[in-house]
């Protein structure tokens, strides 16, 4: 093996190890189109998987877009896998029809179909390996720049995203082709890669060559810049996630007061995260700017891509899906953590308090603290609201219908079916957004108190 190839293979292996892509003994599903990139990846992973006790499966999607050419690529992939004893799974799809039916572009629809297929083959602890290269990442960043992206888009394709890993992400397309030549690997060339119909091809053939003229090491320069952008973005995202979690209020929305305390750079990311919980639809700058304006004015109602409604009632910003429906659910209370059907977790933690201190006991009535003895060792349940529910809130001494209480607190109708209700023997002890009942409240006679924390998925 010559020095250049030795360094190239070491670069790929270093990427796998540094990014923690492939745990020992894991199952790998590798996307195999038959092109140079995927051929190099499958060939490399074949040796790597055997060395590390991994199970390698190749996955090929015939998109049905190029007729005989697509069928020839499938046959080529099947023949190579058979000759090299690699397991192969093939999926046939009519991408043109699916794209039209779902109002998606061909590229987006094809990508969604591929990843859905790959995930169906991947076990819970498995990994999906795709052959994206450093050149692909640079092209993606330029495409995103043309669309007006932020730092995340300018950093290109991430090395790892959940179960998806990209071992070739530090390798250029030129290096991939050199790898194939060295090992005598044949590959197919997708004729659509030459078509100017696709934006990526216009970038590939008309834009990146100019950057290489300006700097022959363009891709490596991009890699350094992308790493810096990704580091900064990961830090800002961490702050935004913490800020979003801390801004959740008792109504299940986000406290506008706390949102307004955030600088724009963090607030914009918090908005992205809040919407991302509901949909994978992409937001652009104007969408985020509109929500930020709504937060500043504390009033407004707008619809975002993906059918997401944003509503401000003055104190709380609500973000919800138009498809959200109230389906009855009921789960036994488990201490300390109860997992809800919507992905949230109810956490109940014992807390200490002094009966006589500077803080009045009444202040405890309006947060999520309850008398721990009312739920400890009891047959209690967490459910959502039901028609006819009645409740006696702590400190009020008056029983009212839950509907009336929610109206008084101006909790929007779309939020009400999601509210968690703690019930014991037919009696409601606590309601999300309202607090404990009179009988479960913390008083100066309480021996033990507990705090109820709701963690979002």
C-alpha positions in Angstrom: 0.0 0.0 0.0 1.5 3.4 -1.0 1.8 6.2 1.6 -1.1 8.3 0.1 -3.6 5.4 0.4 -2.3 4.5 3.8 -2.9 8.1 5.0 -6.4 8.2 3.3 -7.5 5.0 5.1 -6.1 6.2 8.4 -8.1 9.5 7.9 -11.3 7.5 7.5 -10.6 5.3 10.5 -9.7 8.4 12.6 -13.0 10.0 11.6 -14.9 6.9 12.7 -13.1 6.8 16.1 -13.1 10.6 16.8 -16.8 11.0 16.0 -17.7 7.7 17.8 -19.6 6.5 14.7 -19.4 2.8 15.0 -19.5 1.0 18.3 -17.8 -2.4 18.5 -20.0 -5.2 17.2 -22.8 -2.9 15.9 -25.0 -3.5 12.9 -24.2 -1.2 9.9 -26.7 -0.5 7.1 -24.7 1.2 4.3 -26.4 3.1 1.5 -25.0 1.6 -1.8 -26.0 3.3 -5.0 -23.1 1.9 -7.0 -21.5 5.3 -7.5 -17.8 6.0 -6.7 -18.5 7.4 -3.2 -20.7 4.5 -2.0 -18.5 1.9 -3.7 -15.5 3.2 -1.7 -17.5 3.3 1.5 -18.8 -0.3 1.1 -15.4 -1.6 0.2 -13.7 0.1 3.2 -16.5 -0.9 5.7 -16.3 -4.5 4.5 -12.8 -4.8 5.8 -13.5 -2.6 8.8 -16.6 -4.5 9.9 -14.8 -7.9 9.8 -12.0 -6.5 11.8 -14.3 -5.1 14.5 -17.0 -7.9 14.6 -19.7 -5.8 13.0 -22.6 -6.9 10.8 -22.6 -5.1 7.4 -25.7 -4.9 5.2 -25.8 -3.0 1.9 -29.1 -1.2 1.1 -30.0 0.0 -2.4 -33.1 2.0 -3.5 -34.2 1.8 -7.2 -35.9 5.2 -7.6 -37.5 4.3 -10.9 -36.5 7.6 -12.4 -34.2 6.5 -15.2 -35.7 3.3 -16.5 -33.1 0.9 -17.8 -30.2 2.8 -16.3 -31.7 2.5 -12.8 -32.2 -1.3 -13.4 -28.6 -1.6 -14.6 -27.3 0.1 -11.4 -29.4 -2.3 -9.3 -27.9 -5.3 -11.2 -24.4 -3.9 -10.8 -24.8 -3.5 -7.0 -26.3 -7.0 -6.6 -23.5 -8.6 -8.6 -20.8 -6.8 -6.5 -22.4 -7.7 -3.2 -22.8 -11.4 -4.3 -19.2 -11.6 -5.4 -18.0 -10.1 -2.1 -20.4 -11.9 0.2 -22.1 -8.7 1.4 -25.8 -9.0 2.4 -28.0 -6.7 0.2 -31.5 -5.4 0.6 -33.2 -3.6 -2.3 -36.3 -1.3 -2.3 -38.2 -0.3 -5.4 -40.0 3.1 -5.4 -41.8 5.3 -7.9 -40.3 8.5 -6.7 -41.9 10.6 -9.4 -45.4 9.6 -8.3 -44.6 9.8 -4.6 -43.1 13.3 -5.0 -46.2 14.5 -6.9 -48.5 13.0 -4.3 -46.7 14.5 -1.3 -45.9 17.9 -3.0 -42.2 17.3 -2.6 -39.3 17.9 -5.0 -37.7 14.7 -6.5 -34.5 15.2 -4.4 -36.4 15.6 -1.1 -38.8 12.8 -1.8 -36.0 10.4 -2.8 -34.0 11.3 0.3 -37.0 10.7 2.6 -37.7 7.3 0.9 -34.1 6.2 1.2 -33.8 7.1 4.9 -37.1 5.5 5.7 -35.9 2.3 4.1 -32.5 2.4 5.8 -34.2 2.9 9.2 -36.4 -0.1 8.6 -33.3 -2.3 8.2 -31.4 -0.8 11.1 -31.8 -2.3 14.6 -32.2 -0.2 17.7 -28.5 0.0 18.3 -27.5 0.0 14.6 -26.0 2.7 12.5 -26.8 3.9 9.0 -23.6 4.8 7.0 -23.9 7.1 4.0 -21.2 8.1 1.6 -21.3 11.9 1.9 -17.9 13.4 1.3 -16.2 16.6 2.2 -16.9 17.8 -1.3 -20.6 17.1 -0.8 -20.5 19.0 2.5 -18.9 22.1 0.8 -21.5 22.0 -2.0 -24.3 21.7 0.6 -22.9 24.8 2.5 -22.9 26.8 -0.8 -26.4 25.8 -1.6 -27.5 26.8 1.9 -25.7 30.1 1.6 -27.7 30.8 -1.6 -30.9 30.2 0.4 -29.9 32.5 3.2 -29.0 30.0 5.9 -27.6 30.4 9.4 -24.4 29.0 10.9 -25.7 25.4 11.0 -26.4 25.4 7.3 -23.0 27.0 6.5 -21.2 24.2 8.4 -22.4 21.7 5.8 -23.3 18.1 6.5 -22.7 16.9 10.1 -20.5 13.8 10.6 -23.1 12.2 12.8 -26.9 12.8 13.2 -28.6 10.4 15.5 -28.1 6.9 14.0 -26.7 8.3 10.7 -22.9 8.3 10.3 -20.7 9.6 7.5 -17.3 8.0 7.6 -16.1 9.8 4.4 -17.0 13.3 5.5 -13.4 14.4 5.7 -12.5 12.8 2.3 -12.7 14.7 -1.0 -14.4 13.3 -4.1 -10.9 13.3 -5.8 -9.6 11.1 -2.9 -12.6 8.7 -3.3 -11.9 8.2 -7.0 -8.2 7.6 -6.2 -9.3 5.0 -3.7 -11.4 3.2 -6.3 -8.5 3.3 -8.9 -6.1 1.9 -6.3 -8.3 -1.1 -5.5 -9.5 -1.5 -9.0 -13.1 -0.9 -8.0 -15.6 -0.3 -10.9 -18.5 2.0 -10.3 -21.5 3.5 -12.1 -22.0 7.1 -13.0 -25.5 8.5 -12.5 -26.4 10.4 -15.7 -28.6 12.8 -13.6 -25.4 14.0 -11.9 -24.6 15.8 -15.2 -28.0 17.5 -15.5 -28.2 21.2 -14.9 -31.8 20.7 -13.8 -30.6 20.1 -10.2 -29.2 23.0 -8.1 -26.5 20.8 -6.7 -25.1 20.0 -10.1 -25.0 23.7 -11.0 -23.0 24.3 -7.9 -20.8 21.4 -8.6 -20.0 22.3 -12.2 -20.2 26.0 -12.1 -19.4 27.4 -8.7 -16.9 25.1 -6.8 -14.4 25.1 -9.7 -14.1 28.9 -9.2 -13.3 28.4 -5.5 -10.7 25.8 -6.4 -9.1 28.3 -8.8 -8.9 30.8 -6.0 -7.7 28.2 -3.5 -6.7 24.7 -4.7 -7.2 23.5 -1.1 -10.7 24.9 -1.0 -12.3 21.8 0.6 -9.8 21.6 3.4 -10.2 25.4 4.1 -14.0 24.8 4.2 -13.5 21.9 6.6 -11.6 24.1 9.1 -14.3 26.9 8.9 -17.1 24.3 9.2 -15.5 22.8 12.4 -15.4 26.3 14.0 -19.0 27.1 13.0 -20.2 23.7 14.3 -18.5 24.2 17.6 -20.0 27.6 18.1 -23.4 26.4 17.0 -23.4 23.4 19.3 -22.6 25.7 22.3 -25.4 28.1 21.4 -27.8 25.3 20.8 -27.0 23.9 24.3 -27.8 27.3 25.8 -31.0 27.6 23.8 -32.2 24.1 24.9 -31.6 25.0 28.5 -33.4 28.3 28.1 -36.4 26.7 26.4 -36.8 24.1 29.1 -36.6 26.8 31.8 -39.2 29.0 30.0 -41.9 26.3 30.1 -44.7 27.7 32.3 -47.5 26.0 34.2 -49.8 26.3 31.2 -47.6 24.1 29.1 -46.5 26.9 26.9 -43.5 29.2 27.1 -43.3 32.2 29.4 -43.1 35.3 27.3 -41.4 37.2 30.2 -38.5 34.6 30.2 -38.4 34.5 26.4 -38.0 38.3 26.2 -35.0 38.1 28.6 -33.0 36.2 25.9 -30.7 37.8 23.3 -31.9 37.5 19.8 -29.1 34.9 18.9 -30.5 32.5 21.6 -34.2 33.4 21.2 -34.1 32.6 17.5 -32.7 29.1 18.3 -35.3 28.6 21.0 -38.0 29.2 18.5 -36.5 26.7 16.1 -36.3 24.1 18.9 -39.9 24.7 20.0 -41.2 24.3 16.5 -38.9 21.3 15.8 -40.7 19.4 18.6 -43.8 19.6 16.5 -42.7 19.2 12.9 -39.7 18.6 10.6 -40.8 21.4 8.3 -38.1 24.1 7.8 -38.4 27.6 9.0 -36.8 30.5 7.2 -35.6 33.9 8.6 -39.0 35.6 8.0 -40.8 32.9 10.0 -38.5 33.3 13.0 -38.6 37.1 12.8 -42.4 37.1 12.9 -42.5 34.9 16.0 -39.9 37.1 17.7 -42.1 40.1 16.9 -45.0 38.3 18.4 -43.0 37.7 21.6 -42.0 41.4 21.8 -45.6 42.6 21.4 -47.0 39.8 23.5 -49.9 39.4 21.1 -50.5 37.6 17.9 -51.4 34.3 16.1 -49.7 32.9 13.1 -49.4 29.6 11.1 -45.9 28.3 10.4 -44.9 25.6 7.8 -45.9 22.1 8.8 -49.3 23.3 10.1 -47.8 24.7 13.3 -49.8 27.4 15.2 -48.1 30.0 17.3 -50.3 31.9 19.7 -49.5 34.5 22.3 -52.1 35.4 25.0 -50.0 38.1 26.7 -48.2 35.9 29.2 -47.6 32.7 27.3 -46.4 31.7 23.9 -48.1 28.4 22.7 -46.7 26.4 19.9 -48.8 23.5 18.7 -49.7 21.4 15.7 -53.0 21.8 13.9 -53.2 18.0 13.7 -53.1 17.7 17.5 -56.1 15.9 18.8 -57.3 14.9 22.3 -57.2 11.2 22.5 -58.0 9.8 26.0 -55.1 8.2 27.8 -54.5 6.9 31.3 -51.3 5.4 32.8 -50.5 4.2 36.4 -48.4 6.6 38.5 -44.8 5.3 38.8 -42.4 6.8 41.3 -40.2 8.6 40.7 -40.8 8.8 36.9 -44.0 8.2 34.9 -43.7 8.1 31.1 -46.7 9.7 29.2 -48.0 8.6 25.8 -47.1 11.9 24.3 -43.4 11.4 25.1 -43.2 13.6 28.2 -42.1 12.4 31.6 -43.7 13.2 34.9 -41.0 13.3 37.6 -42.0 13.4 41.3 -39.2 14.2 43.7 -39.4 14.5 47.5 -38.4 18.0 48.7 -37.6 19.4 52.1 -39.2 22.5 53.5 -39.5 24.2 56.8 -43.0 24.8 58.2 -42.0 28.1 59.7 -39.7 30.2 57.7 -39.7 33.6 55.9 -41.6 32.1 52.9 -45.3 31.8 53.5 -46.8 28.3 53.0 -49.4 29.9 50.7 -46.6 30.6 48.2 -46.3 26.8 47.8 -49.9 26.5 46.6 -49.2 28.0 43.2 -46.3 25.8 42.1 -46.0 22.1 41.5 -45.5 21.0 45.1 -48.0 18.5 46.7 -48.3 16.6 49.9 -46.2 13.5 49.2 -48.2 11.3 51.5 -51.3 11.7 49.3 -49.7 9.7 46.5 -47.1 7.6 48.2 -48.1 3.9 48.2 -51.4 4.6 46.6 -53.2 3.4 43.5 -52.9 6.7 41.5 -53.0 7.4 37.8 -51.9 10.2 35.4 -54.5 10.9 32.6 -55.7 13.7 30.5 -58.9 15.6 31.2 -62.3 14.1 30.8 -65.7 15.7 30.2 -67.3 16.6 33.5 -64.1 16.8 35.5 -64.4 18.9 38.7 -61.7 20.2 40.8 -61.1 22.1 44.1 -57.9 24.1 43.7 -55.7 24.7 46.8 -56.4 27.9 48.6 -59.8 28.4 46.9 -62.1 26.1 48.9 -64.5 26.0 46.0 -65.1 23.1 43.6 -65.5 24.1 40.0 -65.7 22.3 36.6 -62.3 21.9 35.1 -63.6 23.7 31.9 -64.4 26.8 34.0 -61.0 26.8 35.7 -59.2 26.5 32.3 -61.3 29.4 31.0 -60.3 31.5 34.0 -56.7 30.8 33.3 -57.0 31.5 29.6 -55.5 28.2 28.6 -56.3 27.8 24.9 -58.6 24.9 23.9 -55.8 23.1 21.9 -53.7 22.8 25.1 -56.5 21.4 27.3 -56.5 17.8 25.9 -52.8 17.5 26.6 -52.8 18.6 30.3 -51.8 15.9 32.7 -54.2 15.1 35.6 -53.1 13.2 38.7 -56.0 11.1 40.1 -56.3 8.9 43.1 -59.5 6.8 43.7 -61.6 9.1 41.5 -60.3 12.3 43.2 -58.2 14.8 41.2 -55.1 15.7 43.3 -53.2 17.9 40.8 -53.6 19.4 37.4 -50.9 20.6 35.1 -51.1 24.4 34.8 -53.4 24.7 37.9 -51.6 23.0 40.7 -52.6 20.8 43.7 -56.1 20.3 45.1 -57.1 21.5 48.5 -56.7 18.0 49.9 -53.2 17.5 48.4 -51.8 20.9 49.1 -48.7 21.5 51.2 -49.7 23.1 54.5 -48.1 23.8 57.9 -49.3 20.3 58.9 -47.6 18.5 56.0 -45.0 16.0 57.0 -43.5 15.3 53.5 -43.7 17.4 50.3 -42.9 16.4 46.7 -42.3 18.5 43.6 -43.9 17.5 40.3 -41.6 18.2 37.3 -42.7 17.7 33.7 -39.9 17.0 31.2 -40.6 17.5 27.5 -39.6 14.8 25.0 
